[in-house]
Each structure stands twice: as C-alpha cells, then as structure tokens.
Amino acid sequence: MGLSIKQVSERYGISADTIRYYEKVGVIPPINRNASGVRDFNQQDISWVEHAKCMRSAGLAVDGLIRYLELYQQGSSTFQERLELLTEQRNELVAQYKQLDETIARLNYKISCYEEAVRTGELVWERKAD
C-alpha cells in the first residue's frame, strides 16, 4: 500500500491541488489508483513529485517540467535533450547565485560601515555607495 495524496502533500509541502494539477498537465505521470479510485502513490510516483518540487525550486517552469517528462517517456534517445534542459537550468541558477553573492557582499559592506558608525558615531564610506 502506497501513500495518499494527503500524505504526499504533507511530506513534501506541496498542496494536494498542486499535485493534482501536476498530474493533469503532465508534470508527473498519471498516479495509480486503488480499488476505490483514490490516488495511491508508490515510490516511483513519489520520486516524480520530489523531482517536480526540486525543479520548481530551481526555477524550471511548468512547461519545462512537462517537456522533461515527455523526453523521459521517449526513452534513452532523449538523454542529450534532457542533459541540455537540466544544464541550462543549472546555468541559470549559477547566474542567479552570482547575483545574490554580489548583493550579499554589498549588504555586508554596508552593514560593516553602519556597525562602525554605531561604534564611533560617524558614518564613513570607504567607497562610493548609496
């Protein structure tokens, strides 16, 4: 016996409605149902939910997730396309990371200036800042 949609929802912090939507549009494959017609998530289904959550957190659009599942279902002949899709998303994340790193460095600089100002009563900028 697998997990219910409620259990999967709670485990992964994704609403049941979102999981149903992911299934409907093809972000995750169709989920098997028990004799009562209730979704019964097996380990493979759960892996797809984990994948969808991870890729959405990485900024991959729903269309990209749908494309990934389509490629997966086509088999090994799509390895190159899947590699390219994932590599492109990673490159976007790396660019975002670099931007965040620059922003954090600027904030750290400003914080250190204000910490010094609190200590000395004087605000001194060592470089041009706003």
C-alpha positions as CSV (number, residue, x, y, z in Angstrom):
1,M,0.0,0.0,0.0
2,G,1.3,3.4,-1.0
3,L,0.8,6.9,0.2
4,S,-2.3,9.0,-0.1
5,I,-2.2,12.4,-1.8
6,K,-2.7,14.0,1.6
7,Q,0.4,12.1,2.9
8,V,2.5,13.1,-0.1
9,S,1.3,16.7,0.2
10,E,2.3,16.9,3.9
11,R,5.6,15.1,3.4
12,Y,6.7,17.4,0.6
13,G,5.0,20.7,1.5
14,I,3.1,20.8,-1.8
15,S,-0.7,21.2,-1.8
16,A,-2.9,18.4,-3.0
17,D,-4.3,20.7,-5.6
18,T,-0.8,21.4,-7.0
19,I,-0.1,17.6,-7.1
20,R,-3.4,17.1,-9.0
21,Y,-2.5,19.9,-11.3
22,Y,0.9,18.5,-12.0
23,E,-0.7,15.1,-12.8
24,K,-3.3,16.7,-15.1
25,V,-0.9,18.8,-17.2
26,G,1.9,16.1,-17.3
27,V,4.5,17.3,-14.9
28,I,4.2,13.9,-13.2
29,P,3.0,10.7,-14.8
30,P,-0.5,9.5,-14.0
31,I,-0.8,8.1,-10.5
32,N,-2.1,4.6,-10.0
33,R,-5.4,4.5,-8.1
34,N,-6.7,1.9,-5.7
35,A,-10.0,0.0,-6.0
36,S,-11.8,3.0,-4.6
37,G,-10.3,5.3,-7.2
38,V,-8.1,7.1,-4.7
39,R,-4.6,8.0,-5.8
40,D,-2.1,5.5,-4.4
41,F,1.4,6.9,-4.6
42,N,4.2,4.3,-5.0
43,Q,7.9,5.0,-4.7
44,Q,8.3,5.9,-8.4
45,D,5.3,8.3,-8.1
46,I,6.9,9.9,-5.0
47,S,10.2,10.3,-6.9
48,W,8.4,12.2,-9.6
49,V,6.9,14.5,-7.0
50,E,10.3,15.0,-5.4
51,H,11.7,15.8,-8.9
52,A,9.0,18.3,-9.7
53,K,9.4,20.0,-6.3
54,C,13.2,20.2,-6.8
55,M,13.0,21.5,-10.4
56,R,10.3,24.1,-9.5
57,S,12.6,25.3,-6.6
58,A,15.3,25.6,-9.2
59,G,13.1,27.9,-11.2
60,L,12.2,25.5,-14.0
61,A,8.8,26.5,-15.5
62,V,5.9,24.0,-15.6
63,D,6.4,23.8,-19.4
64,G,10.0,22.7,-18.9
65,L,8.8,20.0,-16.5
66,I,6.2,18.8,-18.9
67,R,8.9,18.7,-21.6
68,Y,11.2,16.8,-19.3
69,L,8.6,14.1,-18.6
70,E,7.8,13.8,-22.3
71,L,11.5,13.3,-23.1
72,Y,11.8,10.8,-20.2
73,Q,8.9,8.8,-21.6
74,Q,10.6,8.7,-25.0
75,G,13.5,6.8,-23.6
76,S,17.2,6.8,-23.9
77,S,17.2,8.5,-27.3
78,T,16.5,11.8,-25.4
79,F,19.4,11.7,-23.0
80,Q,21.1,14.6,-24.8
81,E,18.0,16.8,-24.8
82,R,17.4,16.1,-21.1
83,L,21.0,16.9,-20.3
84,E,20.7,20.2,-22.2
85,L,17.5,21.1,-20.4
86,L,19.0,20.4,-16.9
87,T,22.3,22.1,-17.8
88,E,20.5,25.2,-19.0
89,Q,18.6,25.4,-15.8
90,R,21.7,24.9,-13.7
91,N,23.4,27.7,-15.6
92,E,20.5,30.0,-14.8
93,L,20.8,29.1,-11.2
94,V,24.5,29.8,-11.2
95,A,23.9,33.2,-12.7
96,Q,21.3,33.9,-10.0
97,Y,23.7,32.7,-7.3
98,K,26.4,35.1,-8.6
99,Q,24.0,38.0,-8.5
100,L,22.9,37.0,-5.0
101,D,26.5,36.7,-3.9
102,E,27.3,40.2,-5.2
103,T,24.2,41.6,-3.4
104,I,25.2,39.9,-0.1
105,A,28.7,41.3,-0.4
106,R,27.3,44.8,-0.9
107,L,25.0,44.4,2.1
108,N,27.9,43.0,4.2
109,Y,29.9,46.1,3.3
110,K,27.1,48.5,4.2
111,I,26.4,46.6,7.5
112,S,30.1,46.8,8.5
113,C,30.0,50.6,7.8
114,Y,26.9,51.0,9.9
115,E,28.4,48.8,12.7
116,E,31.4,51.1,12.7
117,A,29.1,54.2,12.7
118,V,27.2,52.8,15.7
119,R,30.5,52.2,17.5
120,T,32.2,55.6,16.6
121,G,29.2,57.9,15.9
122,E,30.5,58.6,12.4
123,L,29.5,57.1,9.1
124,V,32.4,56.8,6.7
125,W,32.1,55.2,3.3
126,E,35.4,53.8,2.0
127,R,34.0,53.5,-1.5
128,K,31.1,55.1,-3.3
129,A,27.9,53.8,-2.0
130,D,24.3,54.9,-1.8
